[in-house]
């Protein structure tokens, strides 16, 4: 029988062993499914900066762009479901299965929302050399130009691509959508006059409007936005039923331990409630949601899939 001294000398496995397993036990990877400088990239990096100190481990962003978020989504699905890899989804997530039917994962069953992060209106903008001053003028010009007019967008399924498709369907206009790997490249060509129109993030559009390099005509949300209060909504300006908000949702893989999910959800909640974080998001043209809960995030994903699926069907799009 072991002596009392021997028992006292025996390591207590529950203490150090449990400490080693406490979540998180290493840096956390944040997969961002868009290129650098897009709104979701900016939102993801702001959130990563804020969550790291709360979790006690750095949250390291990694951009994996391409094919309407599906490249990043598949990379995310190849990681262990232990909470050490996060995925920040945006509007692309709601349409990727409809646009890329061969995508092997279910956008609901294979992704677990843990926080509703931010939202943002987009801005309809044109090259200032275009002979239009408002939305009705642009619609008339587009109807006259037809497919000769160029609209800059990211790969099929990107937020600004879907914004353009919604404009075509709601306004009954036609134009040629020119795909870019990154939204920033599309906006650069818009400024240079190689593109005539786009709908994209105020993060990129507003500074160029202030410098006179672009002309903003309207916002994508159903009503006017504090981000650009002088611009009418597209619905107000004559595009009936136009309403699009860009959003971000933080996700983990199914099978992630409940304690890891809880820690990540709480860190995201605290970060998004921080006035300094809200100020940084506002500077990027974004606002937080009143309800950031996993349930609210899951509800948004389901409703967006239901809303956009018939819109994609009407596009008759064959992805490359």
Secondary structure as GFF3:
##gff-version 3
##sequence-region A 1 320
A	DSSP	alpha_helix	4	9	.	.	.	ID=ss1
A	DSSP	alpha_helix	13	21	.	.	.	ID=ss2
A	DSSP	beta_strand	28	32	.	.	.	ID=ss3
A	DSSP	alpha_helix	39	55	.	.	.	ID=ss4
A	DSSP	beta_strand	59	63	.	.	.	ID=ss5
A	DSSP	three_ten_helix	67	69	.	.	.	ID=ss6
A	DSSP	alpha_helix	70	77	.	.	.	ID=ss7
A	DSSP	beta_strand	85	89	.	.	.	ID=ss8
A	DSSP	alpha_helix	92	99	.	.	.	ID=ss9
A	DSSP	beta_strand	112	127	.	.	.	ID=ss10
A	DSSP	alpha_helix	135	145	.	.	.	ID=ss11
A	DSSP	three_ten_helix	146	148	.	.	.	ID=ss12
A	DSSP	beta_strand	150	154	.	.	.	ID=ss13
A	DSSP	alpha_helix	159	171	.	.	.	ID=ss14
A	DSSP	beta_strand	176	180	.	.	.	ID=ss15
A	DSSP	alpha_helix	183	192	.	.	.	ID=ss16
A	DSSP	beta_strand	197	201	.	.	.	ID=ss17
A	DSSP	alpha_helix	202	210	.	.	.	ID=ss18
A	DSSP	beta_strand	214	219	.	.	.	ID=ss19
A	DSSP	three_ten_helix	226	228	.	.	.	ID=ss20
A	DSSP	beta_strand	245	252	.	.	.	ID=ss21
A	DSSP	alpha_helix	258	273	.	.	.	ID=ss22
A	DSSP	alpha_helix	275	283	.	.	.	ID=ss23
A	DSSP	beta_strand	287	288	.	.	.	ID=ss24
A	DSSP	alpha_helix	294	315	.	.	.	ID=ss25
###
